[in-house]
Amino acid sequence: MECNLIDRTAMTAIAIINHKGGVGKTTTAVNLAVAFAARGHSTLLVDCDPQAHATRCLLETIPDRTVGDLLMDKPSQAKRAVFASDYENLDVVGSSNELTGTAELLSARIRREVRLSKALQALDYDYVLLDSAPTEGVLTHNVITAADLLLVPVQMGGGAIEGVEPLLDLATELRDGEDMPYRLFLTMFDRRTTRTNTTVVDRLRRHRKNLLKTYIAKSERLNQANLESRPIAAHAPGARGVREFDALAKDVVAVARRL
């Protein structure tokens, strides 16, 4: 493993987000968090999806305090919602299906879009990864507002591409017209589908400067890891997916340091 000179004076929050479901958001959040931690970065994964799949991948049980408490409590109590994972350098703020009800309560709060941002300011990590739900709403607004960088997985198909522009428009609106730093990367990539690959990349032409070179290939081992609710590094340590997520982590760190 290469030696990393880590700046622990600044925390970078990265939202893994796309309004389209099934594009690999949670898979990315979990495996990227593990890759960051393996590189020596103190990392926090915040599961902002009521489905709580990221939580089940990294914690043995749903914790008694979750992201719902993080959002509703005072920022000074943020650490109470943080739990250690089995991976060195990686902590988790879990989720549960009760988060849907929390979102309804949150909708009535003043400055509801900045609750997550305020809570994260009370914590100290190199990187915070925010796993978002595919639906737009107050939870997604909190994720975007708290993020320093949007990391958008784009599945090799038209539906995922269509979700990119509305997402960027929403981010600009939430930031009062200021452009949001973002990067796209391809998921479920299959070298054999050359015509589809060419079409997708061509449709992303206007985002070319923001499209990362690293991609996550379509993989049976990655699918099996997801079914077992485990990071690929735990399911198959020698798998190609482990190397791909490490490469993605390296690329994202490089982007984050230029923000």
Secondary structure by P-SEA (a helix, b strand, c coil): cccccccccbbbbbbbccccccccaaaaaaaaaaaaaaaccbbbbbbccccaaaaaacccccccccaaaaaccccccccccccccccccccccccccaaaaaaaaacccccccaaaaaaaaaccccbbbbbbcccccaaaaaaaaaccbbbbbbcccaaaaaaaaaaaaaaaaaaccbbbbbbbbbccccccaaaaaaaaaaaacccccccccccccccaaaaaaaaacccccccccccaaaaaaaaaaaaaaaaaaac
